[in-house]
Amino acid sequence: MNTETSQGILAWFRTFTAGYAEDGGPLHPLLQLKLDHSRRVAGDSLAIAIELGWDEDAQRTAEIAGLLHDAGRFPQFARYRTFFDPSSLNHGECGYHTVTASGALGACAAADAAAILDSIRYHNRRQIPGAVAEASLRFLRLVRDADKLDILFVVNDTILNNRHKEHPEILLNITLEGPPTPELVREIMETRSGSYENIKTLADMSLMRLSWIHDVNYVPTLRRIADRRLLDDACAALPKTPDIETIIANTKRHMEGKLSPAGSSRSET
């Protein structure tokens, strides 16, 4: 993607998001949160692509894919007043159809447009579908990484600053007190991943954050998680039961292995 094309898409996104301001005023605070999140995901997508040694055209495509990945959140919230997909719509699918219908990617090369649309459509899937085109995979994996990276920050920041008390939707309206849900603990112990329907408490949210580490694709993402200390609060908040201790130990072992010189040389592609 060349600079002129990326600038045109950036201009479209500014107009698109501004259109969801209420009565010509500012965005709803939750939509502003999603806009800020999208911008940070774009920045991390670009930075990681640079660190991975991608060429400048691929870097710009990665940045745009990161910026647009949550485009579906805006019509989702406008229609349903929630970000909870199970009670509204799949925001990845919504974003895919929204961006496709807009024509915003009309100036892109076909492969770039496909990679961006696949990154929007599948960034929130539990697993990447096997039918995704090979040319799209590196961008989709990068956006999934950058998205997780920033959600880890948002959850930490929300709890630290008590933003969930005014906007419980940020943390999916979960119960702040209470132990981890046994079904989620069992699921993570068996598969190293969890389902959102099993997140009931803040402890569950901490467990889910730990499970994401096993689904991170690129070493530069893991470095940022470690450098920003984004798992410290999650580990500290969890009760020290044998199963939880095992999950924490497995997570740390996985990160250490990937971040070791041998792990980095195998994984950083």
N, C-alpha and C positions, 0 to 999 in steps of 0.2 A: 504494500500500500504506500502510495506516495504522500508527501506532505499536504498537497492541495486537497486530496481526497479525505485525509483524516481531519483536516480543518473544517471541511464541509460537514462531516458527520458530527463533529463537536458543536458546530453552530446549530445543527438540527436538534441535538440532545438538549441544548440550553433552551431552545424554544419549546420543545416537547415537555420538559419538566416544569417550565414556567407556566404552562397551560393548566397545571393542576393547583396553582395558587388559588386560594379561596377569595372570591370577590376582588380580585386584583391586588390582594395583600400578599403577605408571605405564605410560604408553604406551611401546611400543617406540620407541627414539630416532628411527627413520626415520618412524614415524607421528607422533611429536611434531613432527618437522620439517614434515610435511605440514599438521598442524594450525596451526602457527605461520605457515606460508605462506598457508593459507586466511584466517587472520585479517588478515594484511597485505594480501592481495588485496582483501578486503572493505573495509579502510580506504582503500586507494588508489582503489577503485571509487567509494566515497562521495565522496572528496575531488575526484576528477576530475569526477564528475557535478555537484557543487556549482560547480566552476569553469566548467563548460559552461553553467550557468544552468538546469539541470533543476529542476522543482518538487520539493517535499519528498516527495511520494508516489513519484515516479520515483527520487529519491535513495535512499529506503529499499529500493526494489526492486533498484536497482543494488547496494547493499551486501549484500543477501541473496544475490543471484546470485553475487557475488564470493565470499561465504563458502561457498556450497554447491558451487562449480564443481568441486572435487576430491573430492566425497563418494565417488565410486567408488574412490578410492585405498585406502580403509579395507578394504572387502571384497576388493579386489584383493590387497593385501598379506597379509591374513589367509589367503587361499586359496593364493596362489602364492609368497609371500615375495619378491616383486619388484615394482618399479614399471615394468618394461620391457614395454610393451604388446604388442610382437610375439611375446613368448614367454608371454604370459598372456591378457589381454583388453583391449579398448578401454575405458579407464577413463572416458571421456566417456559412452559408452553404458551402462556399468555404473552410473555415478552417476545418469543419467537414470532408469533402471529402479528403482534403489534409492530415490530420493527420491519417484518416482511411487507406488511400492508402499507407502511409509511413511504416506502421507496427510498429511505435514507441511505441504503447501501447501493443505490443504482450506479454510482460511479466506480464502485469497487470491481476489481478483477473477480471473476466467478469463484475462484478458489478462496480468495479472501472473504468474500461474502458468505460462502458456505461455512468457513471456519468460524466466523463471528456468530452466525445463526446457530450453528451446532453448540457453540460455547454458551449461548443464551439458553437454548432449549434444554440442555442436559447438565448444566452446572449444578443443579439441585437434586439430581437423581442419586439414590443411594449407591448405585453402581453405574459405570459407563456402559451404555448399550453396545452390544457387539457389532451392530450395524453401522456405527459411526465411521465415516470415511477416514482412512489413514492420514490424509493431509490435514484433517481437522484436529486430530488427537492431541498434538502437542499444545495447541492453543486451548483446547478444552481442559486438559490437565492443568495447565498453568492458571486458568481462571478459577478452577476448583480450588487450587492451592491458595491463590491470593484472596479468594472469598473466605475460606476458613481462617486464614491469617488475620483478616480484619474482624471477623465475627468474634474471634478470641479476644481481640482488643475491645470491641464494643461491649461484650458481656462483662469483662473485667471493669471497664470504665463505668458501665451502668450500675453495677453493684457498689463500687467504691463511692460513687456520687449520689447513690439512692435515687437514680432517675426512674427506676422501676416502680417506685411508690406513686409517682405521678402518671407514669405511662407503663402499666404492667404488661401491655402488649409487647414491649421490647423483649421480655423474657417469656413470651407465649402464655402469659397469665398463669404461670405455674405457682404452686404453693412454696413459699420461701422456707418454711420450716419442714422438718420431717426427714426420715432416713431415705436412703436410696431405694427405689422400687425394685423388689426382688427379680421381677421379669427382666428389667434392664440389666441388672448385674449379671444374671445368667446369660443373657444374650451377648453381652460384651465378653464374658469369660469364654463363651463357645465360639464366637465369630469375630471378635475384636471390632465389632461395629454395633450400633444400636438403632432402634426405631423411634421416631419422634412421638409416636402414640404411647410409648412407655415412659416418656418424660413427664413426671408429676411434680417433682420437687426441685429446689435449687441444687441439692446434692446430685440429682439425676443430670442436671445441666452440666455440672462439673465432670461427671463420668463421661457424658457424651463428648465433651471437649477433649478428654484424654483419648477417647477412641478414635477421634479424627486423625491423630498422629499416624496411625497405620494406613491412612488413605492419602497421605501427602506424597506427591509425585517427585518433587525436585528438592535436592539438597539445599539450595539457597533459601527455600521456604523454611525448612527446618532450622537453618541458621538464624533466620529472623525470629522464629518462635523462641529459640533459646536465648538470643541476644536481648529480646524484649521481655524475657521472663514471663511469657504469657500463660504458662501452666502453673506457676507458683501458687497462685490463689486457689486454683482448682484443687491442687493436691492438698493444700493446707486445710481446706474446708471440709474434706471428706472424713468420715469416721474411719478409724483404723481397724477394720475387721480383716480377717485373713483374705477374703476375696478381694476387697478393695486394695489391700497391700499388694496382692499379686498383680492386679490391673495396673497400679502405679509403677511397680517394678518392671513389668513388661513394657510399659510405655517408655520409661527411661532407658531401658536396655535397647529398645528399638531405635530411639533417637541417637544414643551414643554410638551404636553400630553404624548408622547412616552417616553420622558426622565425623567418624574416624577417617583417616586418610584412605584406607582401603575401601570403606563404604562410599566415600565421596567419588572415588575414581570409577566405581561401578555404576553409580546412580546419576551422576550429573551429566545429563544428555539433553 
